Amino acid sequence: MYVNRDEKMRSKQVYLEEIDSEIFDLAQNYIVKTKSRYLNEIVPAINSEDNLVAVKLTHSLKGTSGSYGFFKLHEMAVSLEKMLKQKQWEDAKSMMSDIEVYFDSVEMKAVDLD
């Protein structure tokens, strides 16, 4: 997934996620709590190159984001987990930045998936 890293464009990047209307309220709560957890736990683990913690937390992010329907976040978490397992720290830090942009710009739309 491409995210423009130019600072002027970063603020204009928007990710639209279609979320099942039956879990929309839960999904809104999830994204707020996950952003906080991500910034407070995963980011420091990656910055300190604590591979065990970073992989564990990223694996959790990968699973839960997909379950709630945040498929773009899920794809980024899949990529990040692979980078971490291969100890590609610079790539992981770049992806971490992309995920932070995602959290700041994600918009949700409730849809009926029946």
Secondary structure, DSSP 8 states (H G I E B T S, - for coil): ------HHHHTT--EEEEEEGGGHHHHHHHHHHHHHHIIIIIHHHHHTT-HHHHHHHHHHHHHHHHHHT-HHHHHHHHHHHHHHHTT-HHHHHHHHHHHHHHHHHEEEEEE---
